[in-house]
Amino acid sequence: AYNCLIHFYKRDLYTIHMGDPDPIPKYHHVVPTTQVKTGDGVAVWEDSEAYQEYLGFIIAIGESVKGRKITEEITMSCCCRRLVELLTILRKNIGETPPCEMQSRYGNPAYRDWFTKLETSAETLVGDLLCTVGDEWGDAVVELVPYLVNSFGNKTRIDYGTGHEMTFVMFLCGIFKIGALKEADRTAVGMKVFGAYMTLCRDLQSTYRMEPAGSMGVWNLDDYQFVSFIWGAAQLCEKARIKPKSISDPEMAEMLCKENHFFACLAYIHKAKTGPFHEHSNQLWNISGVPMWSKVFTGLIKMYRAEVLCKFPVIQHTLFGSIFTLQKAIVKNPSIPTADVAMERPGVPGVDSPRPGIGMGSRFPRPGIPGIDLPPPVPGITMQDIRIPPTACPMPGARVPGLVMMGQFPGSGNPTQFPGPCPNTRLPAPDFQSPKPTVSLIGPSESSNP
């Protein structure tokens, strides 16, 4: 049978039409480059084989970590152990490159020294990793090194975001695709290897005060991560006694941070941010109203597709070579959940901004916001020329403050409002008790006044 980690459905396809092919494809390795140069190229990416492989990999790892804990004993292959050792070496480099004294909020320049060490040693680290597993994968070093180098932030801007996290996931997926990692390694990669990566990234973020790349503030799920939440939710789909309503509890996050990716992210948020949770992490607070972790898992995958994988500011930096190509996918991966609402792609960079609020000159119409009236028309001035503060006018398809587009999360399809004195606000109730999340499964009510 065709032993393919990502496209499980290909096993029957190849067996029926092509017999029993070589289980490991032969790649002509090249240095990967950025190939999505315009907003229209995002559609090519979404229809590509690389898109199917990448999302299929995330789902495959998610399925393998269900009911598992980071701290439990997991059998690790030689390649997995070498990956953890590689990340440990990079983490030790932080201690050898202490931060400089600085007055600015973000961007400690000592990070550039750490990054230079990474660039200098990356080829040796990846070469030792693959040669330890087998000599036949030595040619893949030239293609995998750029993925590793770009997995920890940008040297010039000293920032980190979901695009860098995506690059590391592609690095892991690429090692699977060339055959150095096997199907039996999925759980160890999702728990141990990715756990070591997250520990390193949090140390980098806190030590060098790395700026969130492309952050949209409270409109983000998180300033830095997304895949970590997906795999953490997958862990809780089985054998979990806690419910999503525990998301906003800092004590619960601290207790579970060593066992679960999702709560490890929450614990870091509680340490890095102050103030009411429903204000600084409004999206997570709303997701806490979803009744089951299985729905959170599938909903986050849909949200990831809509909020990260179709955004040009992210995909323009994605690397493609022989392992990941933009060739059109022959068949679609049936395990990828489809969004229940239409996903709008960003338009021209710098004009159609990916951040909340619609910039001047945007091609998108301004959406009506309940409780916010647009200024009356002025002769000679179109609505496209009127600038509205981002907090008052979210991007197209976005949610009113305090609401999350829960169309991605499975449900009855009808608006569900949780009881409370202030159902459509994210402010605390008059008695100042902890507010309950407001969840709308299909967005703002149709009865709202534009």
Helices and strands as residue ranges (DSSP letters): H 10-18, E 33-34, H 41-46, H 49-64, H 78-96, H 110-133, G 135-140, H 141-149, E 159-160, H 162-178, G 183-185, H 186-188, I 189-193, H 194-207, E 211-212, G 217-219, H 227-235, G 244-248, H 250-256, H 261-272, H 277-280, H 282-287, H 293-304, I 305-309, H 312-315, E 319-320, G 383-385, G 406-408
